[in-house]
Amino acid sequence: MRRHPYRRAVSLAALAIVGLATLAACGGEDDADAAGGSSGPTTLRLGYFPNITHAPAVVGVEKGIFAEKLGGDVKLETKTFNAGPAAIEAIFSGALDATYIGPNPTVNAYSKSKGEAVRVVSGAASGGVALVVKPGITSVEQLRGKKIATPQLGNTQDVALRFWLREKGITTTKEGGGDVKIVPQENAQTVETFTSGAIDGAWVPEPFVSRLVNAGGKVLVDERDLWPDRKFVITNLIVSTKFLKAHPDVVKRLVEAQVAANEFVNANPDQAHQAISDHIGKITGKPLDLKLIKQAWPTLEFTNDPIPSSLKTGLDHAVAVGLTQPVSLDGLYDLTYLNEVLKAQGKTEVAQP
């Protein structure tokens, strides 16, 4: 039987309307997600390291400061890392939205992504790094022929050691040669290798500085003494540029949480010590010794200022010792929300570099 042309036209028109409606619905969902306007809660995946130099993050999570400031419409998921490169890879893969991290991984992420992947939105901590050596070593000249550990080839402490030695006329190589043999190893190994005599010292962050001192070492160089006003960034807070664009309101609340966490840490040191010990215990199965935390605490300053000048200087040092190439850091910092939060609280704003 021959179909009526009018009925066929109506059917095609109906299908077209259904198709357009479906496309519109899909497009609306995508647009809403991109703008942070989806009806469900927004998930923020936050990374940090379970150690003292990341105290604002550790305390902020443990005491519920982040959850409170982010609000009920934001679902906080936390991930812990032991090294900067792993956290950066998580950012690159889309598995992480923001993380507390050191200056050298921050520069690497910005450089590798040609300035696209991340933005620094706040500082977190300054200081907390030293060169600890055997008691018999009293001068830089006595380091010749010795083995000194750093956490990782090209990491922040590795660059600091190599540049300091270079300034003193002492050579090193990436392969572990030169006047001083630099041995990259996990921080957790340093106490064992130090006490066994496999290394003669280490340039490390807290709490490993204090652990080495307690194992019989002595501080030869407090890195604070090498910087203007004894300030240099050891930890800052970065966010994925993609997440920042999609959810600026959530990023502002994250910065509010960071400022609140630093305020708590600075105003309530004893409670902060206990929170750090408890939280690290939950993650590792063994609480961090409170005496060790208190021993390390005076070497650190918890500040919202990311101290951009020190990060730029650190990059210059890495270039000087041949561990990286020059790169422009223009656009790395977005301190808009930090300064909005500080201004609203009557606190001193941070200069945008």
C-alpha positions, -999 to +999 in steps of 0.1 A: +000+000+000+013+034-009+021+057+021+006+091+021+032+118+016+017+141+042+019+114+069+056+108+059+064+145+062+048+147+097+068+117+109+101+132+097+093+165+113+085+148+146+118+129+145+136+161+138+120+178+167+129+149+190+165+150+177+169+187+183+154+184+218+179+157+226+208+177+213+197+207+232+194+188+264+229+173+260+244+207+251+228+223+281+243+197+305+278+202+290+274+240+292+263+238+328+292+215+338+317+238+321+303+268+339+301+249+372+264+251+372+254+215+373+226+206+397+246+181+417+275+189+441+308+198+425+337+175+433+370+190+443+399+165+443+427+180+465+462+166+468+488+171+496+517+154+512+514+138+547+542+158+562+550+190+583+557+213+554+522+207+542+507+214+577+480+238+564+466+210+542+470+182+568+454+203+596+428+217+573+416+183+563+419+167+598+401+196+616+373+198+590+383+234+580+382+226+542+349+208+544+334+237+563+346+265+540+338+246+508+302+241+519+277+213+514+275+218+477+311+208+472+323+172+477+359+171+488+380+142+478+416+141+491+446+122+477+480+121+493+514+119+476+550+114+485+566+132+456+558+162+435+560+145+401+533+121+410+510+149+420+517+168+388+510+137+367+476+134+385+469+171+375+479+164+339+458+133+337+427+150+351+427+129+382+434+159+405+420+195+405+443+211+430+473+203+452+498+215+477+532+212+462+568+225+462+582+252+439+602+230+415+573+207+405+552+239+401+577+253+376+580+219+358+542+217+354+540+252+341+569+247+317+558+213+304+523+225+297+536+257+281+519+278+307+485+261+303+480+235+330+483+252+364+481+284+384+494+293+419+465+306+439+481+309+474+512+302+494+513+278+523+547+275+540+582+288+540+615+274+554+620+240+570+650+229+550+686+223+560+719+205+552+726+180+580+761+164+581+783+142+602+796+160+633+832+160+621+823+182+591+826+218+600+831+236+567+821+234+530+857+224+521+854+193+542+825+181+519+850+173+491+849+136+484+818+131+505+784+117+496+754+140+502+718+129+497+689+148+483+653+137+478+654+135+440+675+146+411+664+180+401+640+185+429+639+217+450+664+206+476+687+190+450+689+223+431+695+242+463+725+220+472+740+220+438+738+258+434+752+264+469+782+241+462+787+258+428+788+292+445+815+278+468+836+265+439+827+228+444+816+208+414+789+182+411+774+162+381+740+148+374+756+113+373+769+116+409+804+127+401+824+158+408+840+171+441+808+161+460+789+130+451+752+138+453+730+107+459+693+111+452+672+089+475+638+088+492+637+109+523+626+079+543+659+062+535+681+090+547+682+082+584+692+046+577+719+055+551+732+083+574+736+061+605+751+033+584+777+057+570+765+052+534+761+090+532+778+118+550+748+142+550+716+153+533+699+184+522+663+177+531+630+192+544+615+187+578+608+164+596+639+147+581+662+175+592+652+168+629+654+130+624+690+133+611+699+156+640+684+132+664+705+104+647+737+123+656+740+148+627+743+186+629+730+214+608+757+228+586+734+251+565+700+263+575+686+272+540+667+302+555+701+319+559+706+319+521+674+339+514+663+376+518+645+380+551+650+342+556+619+335+535+615+311+506+586+291+494+586+254+504+549+247+497+523+266+476+488+258+465+482+252+428+450+245+409+443+231+375+436+260+350+407+240+336+391+236+371+398+273+379+379+284+347+350+260+353+346+265+390+360+299+401+336+300+431+349+267+444+385+279+440+377+310+460+363+289+488+394+266+486+416+297+491+394+308+520+399+274+535+437+277+530+437+311+548+416+297+576+439+267+580+470+288+582+453+310+608+444+280+629+479+265+625+495+298+636+471+305+665+469+270+679+503+253+675+496+226+701+463+216+685+480+217+651+508+194+663+483+169+675+462+171+643+493+165+622+503+135+643+468+120+643+462+126+605+496+111+595+488+081+617+455+075+599+474+076+565+505+057+574+494+036+603+519+053+626+513+087+642+542+112+638+561+117+670+548+149+687+583+157+700+596+156+664+569+179+652+576+204+680+614+202+673+608+210+636+581+236+640+603+267+647+621+263+613+588+268+594+566+298+587+531+292+576+522+321+552+496+327+526+523+346+505+537+323+479+569+344+478+571+344+440+606+359+439+620+328+456+604+305+431+619+326+402+653+325+419+650+288+424+644+285+386+674+306+379+695+283+401+682+252+383+692+267+350+727+277+364+734+241+375+722+227+342+691+209+354+665+228+334+660+253+306+650+290+310+612+295+309+590+325+313+568+324+344+545+351+332+509+341+341+518+314+366+503+333+395+466+342+399+463+357+434+430+374+427+409+353+451+437+352+478+437+390+478+399+392+478+398+369+509+426+388+527+410+422+520+377+410+532+393+400+565+413+432+568+446+415+562+476+426+541+472+417+505+499+399+485+515+416+456+507+400+422+540+393+404 
